[in-house]
Amino acid sequence: MLTQFIIRSAYFLKESNRYQSTKRFFYDVLENSNSPYKRYFDIFMISLVLLSVAQLVYEVEHKPDLLGLWFDDAVVVIFILEYLARGWIYSDSHKFILEQHERATTLNVPLRSGKVLWQVVAKKIRYVITPMAIIDLLAILPSYRPLRMLRVLLIFRLFKLFRYFNSMKLFANILASKQFELSTLSIFLGFIIFIGTIDFYLFENIHNGGQIKTLFDSFYWAIVTVGTVGYGDITPMTVGGRIVAMALILSGVGVLSFLISIVVTAFNEEIQQLRENTVYAELHRYKSFVIICGFGRVGQHIAKQLHKDRQHFVVLDINEEHVQKAKQLNYLVIHADASNNDILKSVGINKGATAVLCVTGDDVTNVYIALTSRHLNKDIQIISRANGQENVKKMYQAGADNVIQPFEMAGTLVAEYIGQPAAFEAILGILHEESHILMETLHVQAGCLIDGKTVSDIGFKERKLVLLGIISMHPPSALKHKASYQLKNQHFYFNPEQFFRCRDGDLLVVLGRIDHISRFRNQLAKSQPNPRSKR
């Protein structure tokens, strides 16, 4: 009967959407570092801990009033609820029960409900004995007023802050990684203190002309001496006591030096991971951002422009020199291989990333990055750099939406605009970030003043504009153009011939001053036919 009840309850919890959503909500609030709820909850709990400590300190010299008692009781209730909620989300008991039930059914053996329940309880006990759970429990006890001696546990409320500050948790994790070294040092330190306590008690006992009355006095002196504090309230009076003091001082300096070296070594080993975790946390706050793979010449110019336009981005590069340069510019950067699946997942290629720019100096690396990015996210925009013409097709096959060839583009620009100083002036103006010169795209609408007209008829020179190219969705005409580039579903005609005819849906890429471009755009807008007038 009990077994059937346990199994039915487990299935009910598994199929209950309300139960699952509630548990997921509390997990987001208490443990999910990517959830915005956790941040607000942490701020609330930090404030609550500090206020409760201030209240308890105030009560040392003042009699608590009714409001203070209510506040303290409310704090304790919140602490208890948090403690229970963390124990609840620590493990999914119903899943474990169902796993054991399915295993018993498969093996055709009866389910031992008592053993299963004990294993469920054991998992919860495993949480109870974790360091942070013990701290949470001890933080509740100081509010039990009948036992005033429990007020000494007040310090554990401050230790609760370790839960809510990421930097404190990281520091604790770093120390935990050096558990063996710290344990060895602690044993050595305890051995020194034990020997120093006994020897100092024997030499400096009041019967031998010293100041030590009890073994605890000697233990206190040994701790103070090893810590190189030396309050001076207890001083060695005998030769033997002074020898013990010198030995403890030298041992204390050695232990302290060893401890510092352990901590510094641990930080040096983990500092890179700490910085990357900070970058990941920063990216998770953004709703959208761009991933720049490679911080060479091309990547630096892209990052500079994105930074100027206040667009969020992160740089991935395996070159240490490039990483240091990105850090100097205060960009978010991760020193890692951009073609690594785990790195792209950690960065957030499926959580907020809108585009991946493969702009390393190696075509093979760019192909791998494009392949990995497309495998992880089928819908993300991928723009890749190709240094050689023979690799352009490979980039598209790897999943790139667009491929740029910086060296070919630069050569084509020079060849096409020889003898056209106005064009070079506009291009250099953009490169030098002159704010009055822009590159804009203008849409050809059906029936506007340039629909069906040739480049020669439009008169870009008279309008003081430079036509960089035309992006057309229409199939290429029978006329051959010397600079035509196939895009996925479009064609780009760089510096098109004078006989090129603009049609509905084309995009004109023009360079020029802001006022000249604005005037031309307004003329296009006014020339568009009004749908109401046709009716």
N, C-alpha and C positions, 0 to 999 in steps of 0.2 A: 504493500500500500504506500509506504513512504517512498519507495523507489519510483513508483508511477507518478506520484505527486512531484518529485524532484525533476523528473524528465519532462513532464508537462509544463512545469514552471519555466524550465530552461527554454523549451520551444516557444513559449509565450513571449519571453523576453527577446528571443531572437527575431520573432516576427512583429514585435511591437515597434512601430515607427516612432511613437512618442518616446519610448524608453531610449531608443538608439539616438534620436536627435538630442534628447536631454543630456545623455552621457557625452555625446560629441561636443555639446555646448560647454559643459563643465571642463572637458579636456582642453578646449580652445582657451578658456578663461585661465586655467591653472597651469597648463604645461606647453601649449602650442606657441612657440616663440614667434611664429609668423602671423598669429592672430592679433588684430588690433584690440580685441577685448582684453588680452593678457596685459598689454601695456597699461591700460587704464586701471585694471585690477591691481597691478604691481604698485602703481602710484598711490592708489587708495590704501593698500596694506602698509606701505612704507610710512605714510602719514599716520596711520592708526597705531603702528608700533611706536613711533616717536612720541605721539601724544600720550600713549599709555605709559611709557617710561617716564615722561615728564610728570604725569599724574602721580605715579608711585614715588618719585623723588620728592614731589611737593608734600606728600603725606608724611614724610620723615619728620618734619618739624611742624606740620599743621594737622589739625584734626580734620579728617575727610568730611565734607558736607554731603547732603543727599544727592546732589547733582553729580558729584564725583563718584559716589558709589554706583549710581545708575550707569554712568559712562564706563566704569570698570567692568560692571557686569555685562554690558553690551559688547565690550571688547572681548571678554572671555567667551561669550556665545559665538561671536564671529570666528574666533580662533578654533573653537571646537568644531564648528560647521566646516571650516576649511580643512581641519585635520581629518574629519570623516569623509569629506568629498575626495580628498587626495587618496585615501585608502580605497574608496569606491572605484575610482578610475584606474587604480594601479594595475588591476587585472580584470579580465572578463570571465567571471566564474561560470556563467551559463555556457560559454563556448567550450570551456574545459569539460564540463559535465556532458555536453553533447558529443564531444570527441571520445570520451570514455564509453558512452552509451553505444556509439557507432562501432567502436573497437570491440566491445563485448558482443554486439550483434553479429559482427563479421566472424568472430571466433566461436560463436554459438555457446557462450558462457554467460552465467548470470552476472548482472551488474552489482557490485558490492557497494551499496550506497554509503555505508559507514566509512569505508576507505576513501571514497570519492570526496565526501564532505570533509574528511580530515585533510586531504590534499588541498581542497579549496581554502580551508582555514589556514593551512601552512603557508599558502601563497600570501595571504593577508598578513600573517605574522612576519613574513619576510620583509614586508614593507614597514611594519611597526619598528623593526630593529635597524632600519637604515638610519644613518647619522642625522639626516634632515628631519625625519619623522620623530626621532628622539628629542631633537631641539624643539620641534613644534609642541610636543607633549610637555616638556619642561617649561616652555614659555607660558603654559596655562596655569601651572601650579602656584606662582607667586600671588595670584589673586585669591587663594584660599586663606582668608584672614585669620581663622583660629590658630593657625600655625605660622607665627611671625617669622620663624627661622627659615621658612621657605622663601622669604624675600631675597635670600642670597641667590636664588635662581633667576633673579631679575635680569641678569646678564644674558640669559638665553633668549630673551625677547629681542635683544640687539642682534644675537646670532641669527635670528629669523630673517634679518635683512639680506643674508647670503642668498636667500631664495629669489629675491626681487632685483638684485643688481647683477647683471650679466658679468661685469668685470670681477666681482667677488667669486662668482661660480667658476669662472675661468681660472682664477688664482687657486681656488681649492682643487680644481682638476689638475693643474700643473703640479701642485704639491703631491697629489695622489699618484701621479706618474713616477714620482721619486720615493715611493713608499719604502722600498727596500733600503735605500741609502739613509732615509730619515729614521727608519726603525733601528738600523745599526748604530747611528749616531745617538739615538735616545738611550739605547742599552749602555753604550759607552759612557754617556753623560750620567745616567743613573748610577753606574758603578763608581764613578768619580765622586759623586755627591755622597753616596753611602760610605765610602772609605773616609772622605773628608769629615763627615758628620761624626763617625765613631772616633777617629783620631783626635779631632778637636775637642770632643767631649772628654776624652781621657786626659788630654794635656791641660785643658783650660777649665776643668771642674773647679768649683769654689773651694774644694778641699785642697787643691793644688795651687791656690792663689789666683785663679782665673775668675771670669765673670759668668760662666755657664752654670745655670742652676738645674736645667732639665735637658733631656735629649732633644726636645723640640727646639730649644734655644740654639743648640748646636746645628740642627738641621736648617733652621732659618738663616744662621750665619753662613753655612755652606752654600745655600742658594744665592744669597746676596753676593758672596765672593766670586762664585763661578760666573755669575752674570756680570762681573766687573763693575758692579754698582758701588759697593763700599759705602754704606750709610755712615759708618763710624760709631754706631750705638754700641756695638760689641767689637772690641779690639783684642788681639792676642797679647797675652802678658808674659808667656813663657817662651823659651827658645823653641821647644817642640811645636807649640802653637803657631809660631811665626813661620817655621819651615812648612807646616801644613798650609798656611795661608799663601805662601809663595807658590807652592805646588798647585793649589787650586786656581790661583790667578793665571798662571801660565797655561793650565789646562783649559780654563774658561776662554782665554784668548784663542787657543787652538780650535776649540769646539765652535766658537762663534765664527771664526774664519772658514771652517769647514762647512758650517751651515749656510753661510753667504754664498760660498762657491757652488753648493748644491742648488740653491734657489736660482742663482744667475744662470747656471748651466741648463736648468729646466726651462727657464724663460727663453734662452737662446734657441733651444730645440723646438719650442712651441710658438715662438713669436710670429713666424710666417703664417702658421695656421690661425693664430689670433687675428692677424691683419685680414686674412681672407674671410674669416667669419664676420668681421666687421663690415667688409664689402658686401657679403651676402645679405646681411641684415639690412644694410642701406638699400640694396636693390629690391628687397621684398617690400619696401615702403613705396616704391614707385609703381604707378599703374601701367606705365609703358616706358621702354628704354631700348636702346640699340646696342648690340654686341659688336664691338670692333675687334676682329681677330688680326693682330699684327699692328705694331706701332712703329713702322718704318717711316719713310718720307710721306707716302700716301696716307697711311693711318694717322700720322700727326696732323696733316692738313685737314682730314675729315674730322678728327677730334676737336681741332681748333674751331672749325665752323659750327659744329654741333654745340660746343660750349658757348660760342657767341650767340647762337640762336636759343640758348637756354633749354636744350634738349638733353635728357638724361641718357647716359651711355656708360658702358664699362669696357675696359681694354683687357684683352687676353693676349699675352705674349710670353714666349719661353726664353727670350733673350733678356738677360739680366740688365744690360745697359739700357735697353728700351724701357724696361720696367722702372728703373730708377728715374729716367727722364719723365715718364708719366707721373710718378710720385711727386717730382719737383713741381710739376704743373698742377698738383692737387686734383688729378683725375682719379676716378675709381679704377684700380688696376689689380689684376691677379696674375701672379707669376706661374703660368701653367701652360700645358699643351692644349691649344684650342680645339684640336680634333678629338680630344678625349671625351667619351660619352658622359662620364660622371661629372666632369668639370662643367660641361654645357648644361647638364641637368641642375647642378648646384647653382649656377648663375641664374637660371630661370628661363630657359629657352621655351618652356611650356607655361611659364607664369609671368607674363608681363612683357617679355621680349617681343618686339614688333619686327625687327629685321636683324639679319646677320650679315656683316660685311667681311668678306674673306679677302684681306688686302695685304697678306704677307708677301715677301719678295720671292717666294718659291711657288711655282704653279702646282707642283705635286701636293704640297701642303694645303693649298687652297682647294684642290679637288677633294682631299680627304675631309677638310672642314665642311665643305658643301655637302658631301655625302652623309656625314654624321648629322649635320643640322637637319637635312631633309628627312633622314630616318627618324629623328626624334620629334620633328614637328612638320607635318605635311603642308601646313598652311602658311608658315612663316615666309616672309620675303627674304630672299638670299641674293646678294649682289657680290659678284666675285671679280677679282682682278686677274688678268691674264697677261703675262709678259710676252708670250709667243703666240702668233696667229694659229699655229697648229694645235694649241691647247684650248681654243675657244669652244670648239664643239664638245670637248671633254667636260668643260665646265657646265655647259647646258645639260649634258647627260648625267652629270653628278647631282643635278637638282637646282642649279642657279637660275634665278629668274632673269637676271641681267648680267652681262659681262662687260667690263671696261678694260680697255687697253691703253694705259696712260702714255706709253712711249709712242704708240702709233697715233694717238690723238694729238700729242704735241707736234709730231712731224707733219700731220695733216694740216693742223692750224697754220703752221709756218708756210707750208707750200700753197695753201689756198688763199691766204691773205697777203701774199707778197704784193707790194705796191698799193696796199689799202691801209694807210696810216690810221684812218678812223676806226677800223676794226681792231687793230693792235691797241689803240688807245682804250677802247672799251674793255678788251680782255685784260689788259694790264691794270685797268682801274679796279676790276673785280679781284684780281690776284693781290693787289695792294690794299684791298679793303676800303676803297674810296666809297663812302656812303651814298654819293649821288649817282653812282653807276650800278645798274642792276642787270641781272639776266632773268627774264620772265618768259612764261609760256602763255600764248594767246590762242583761244579756241575759235576755230572757224565755224560759225553757225550758218545754218541754211538761210539764204536770202540776204546775208549781210553784204556790205560793200565790197568785200574781197572774195566772196564765194564765186568760184568759176573763173577768177582772174589769174593771170600769170604773174610771176614774181616781177617781171619787167613792168606790168601795168600797175602794180601796187605802189611802186616807187619808194622803196625803203630809204634810199639815199636822200631823197627830198624830205623825208620825214625824220632824217637824222638818226636812223636806226640801222643796226647791223643784223641781218638775218643769219643766225648761226646754223639753223637747219629746220627741217620740217618732219614731224612724226605723222605718218599717214597710215590709216587702217585699210585704205583701199589697195587692191592688188597693183603691183607696179605696171606702169604703162609700157607700151612698145618702145617708147623712146628710152635710150640708155642714159643713165646718169653716172658720172664718173666716181661719185662717192655715195654709194647706196649700201646700207647695212641692214641685214635681216635681224629683226627682233623676234620675240616669240609669236605675236599675232599682228605685228606692225612692221613698217619699214621706216628707217631713219635716213633722210637725205641730207647729208652734210653740205652746207654751202650750195644749195640747189641751183641749177642752171636758170637762166632768165626765162626760158620757155616753160618751166615747171608750173602747172596749173593747180591752184589751191581748191580743195573741195570740202564739202560739209563733213565735219568730224576731224579734220586735220588740226594738229597743234603746231603753232609757229614758235620757235625758240629764238628770241630776239635779245640783243644787247643794246643798251643805250642809257641815257640819263633818265632819272625818275620822271621828270615832267614830260619828256617826249613819249615815254612808254604810256604814261597815264592819259595823255591826249589821244594817242592812237587807240587805246582800249575804250575810251569814252566814245570815240567815233564809231567803233565796231558795235558797241552796245546800242547806240542811237539808231544805227542803220538796220538793226534786226527788225523784221516785220512783226507787227503786233497781232497776235492770234485773234483778238476781239474784232479788229478791223476787218479780218477776212470773213468773219461771220456776218 
